Amino acid sequence: MKVLGERLSEIRKDYKQTQYDLARALDVGVQTVRNWEQGRNYPPGDKLMLICELYNTSADYLLGLSDYDPSGEERRRKSRLSQEELAALHDYEKYLLWKRRTTSR
């Protein structure tokens, strides 16, 4: 299934992760990830679910059943930011959530 491999590779790169990073996150070998991305074989259901959770996407998108990627816009937005800007954005998000909790009492 070439669609899965191409989309997985694209998403992984958008997250600035290597095949090694993904392999470690999924507790599989690098060659396994490489085989998935090259369309030689496919991730089992449990690993596919973990990939979807890790990259905030859908199995339908990865499998080519849908062209809508639920995390696409967010990834594109984040890819335009530096690591320092992403850290600041994360800190601001934490602040907003804290503020919501403290003001809603």
C-alpha positions in Angstrom: 0.0 0.0 0.0 2.1 2.8 -1.3 -0.3 5.5 0.0 0.3 4.5 3.6 4.1 4.6 3.1 4.1 8.0 1.4 1.8 9.6 3.9 3.6 8.1 6.9 6.9 9.4 5.6 5.5 12.8 4.9 3.9 13.2 8.3 7.0 11.9 10.1 9.2 14.4 8.3 6.7 17.2 9.0 7.2 16.4 12.7 10.9 16.5 12.1 11.4 12.9 13.2 13.7 10.3 11.7 12.8 6.8 11.0 14.8 5.9 14.1 12.7 8.3 16.2 9.5 6.7 15.0 10.8 3.2 15.5 11.8 4.0 19.1 8.3 5.5 19.8 6.6 2.4 18.5 9.1 -0.1 19.9 10.0 -1.6 16.5 13.1 -1.7 14.4 14.2 1.0 12.0 14.0 -1.5 9.2 10.3 -2.1 10.1 9.5 1.6 9.7 11.5 1.7 6.5 9.6 -1.3 5.1 6.3 0.4 5.9 7.3 3.6 4.2 8.5 1.8 1.2 5.3 -0.1 0.9 6.9 -3.6 1.5 4.5 -4.3 4.4 2.1 -2.6 6.7 1.9 -1.8 10.3 -0.3 -4.1 12.4 -3.5 -2.5 13.8 -2.0 -1.7 17.2 0.9 0.1 15.7 -1.3 1.9 13.2 -3.4 3.2 16.1 -0.2 4.4 17.9 0.9 6.2 14.7 -2.4 7.9 14.5 -2.2 9.0 18.2 1.4 10.1 17.9 0.8 12.2 14.8 -2.8 13.2 15.6 -4.0 11.9 12.2 -6.6 9.3 11.1 -6.2 5.8 9.9 -8.5 6.7 7.0 -6.0 9.3 5.9 -3.0 7.1 6.2 -4.7 4.2 4.4 -5.8 6.4 1.6 -9.5 6.0 2.3 -9.7 9.8 2.8 -7.7 12.7 1.5 -8.5 14.8 4.6 -5.7 14.9 7.1 -7.0 16.1 10.4 -3.6 17.2 11.5 -2.4 18.7 8.3 -3.1 22.4 8.9 -1.6 22.2 12.4 1.6 20.5 11.1 2.0 23.1 8.3 1.5 25.9 10.8 4.0 24.4 13.2 6.6 23.7 10.5 6.9 27.4 9.9 8.0 28.1 13.5 11.4 27.7 15.0 12.0 25.4 18.0 12.2 28.4 20.2 8.9 29.8 18.9 7.3 26.3 19.3 8.5 26.3 22.9 7.0 29.7 23.5 3.8 28.7 21.9 3.6 25.6 24.2 4.3 27.8 27.3 1.5 30.2 26.2 -0.9 27.3 25.7 -0.1 26.0 29.2 -0.7 29.6 30.6 -4.1 29.8 28.8 -5.2 26.5 30.2 -4.1 27.5 33.7 -5.9 30.8 33.4 -9.1 29.0 32.3 -8.9 26.7 35.3 -8.3 29.5 37.8 -11.0 31.8 36.4 -13.7 29.2 36.0 -14.0 28.5 39.8 
